[in-house]
């Protein structure tokens, strides 16, 4: 993996980590159960994407 590709993966990991934390905090604050559930699903999706990028390293 080139250094440029490594920088891209590291950047993507940071973005996915940020999205996971945003989803987690948002779902805790929502009162609408369906919306909170959907945001929880998004958090899981970002966790999966994070793990896929991590496996590239």
N, C-alpha and C positions, 0 to 999 in steps of 0.2 A: 504494500500500500504506500502510495506516495505521501509526502508531507502535506500536499494540498488536499488529498483525499482524507487524510487523518484529521485535518482541521475541519473539514466539512462534517465528518462523523461526530467530532467533539461538539461542534456547534449544534448539530441536530439533537444530540443527547441533552444539551442544555435547554433547548427549546422544548423538548418533550418533558423534561423534568419540570420546567416552569408550567406547562399546560397541565400536568398531573396535579401539581400543588394548587393551581387555580381551580381546577375542577373539584378537588377535595374540599377546599375552603368554601366554595360556592354551594356545594351540595349540603354542607352543614348549616348554611345560613338560610336556605330556602324553606318556606313553609308549605309550598305546593308539593305534595308527595310524588306525583307523577313527574314533575319537572326535576325534582331532586334525584329520582330514580334514573332519569335520562342522563343527567349530569354524571351520575355514578357510572353509567355505562361508558360515557365518554372518557372518564378517568381510567377505566379498565382498558379501553382502546389505546389510550396514550401510553399506558404501562406496557402493552404488547409491542407497540412501535418502539418504545425505549429499549425494550429487551432485544428486539431485532437489530437495532443499531449497535447495541452493546455487543452482540454476538459477532459483529463484523470486526471487532478488535481482537 
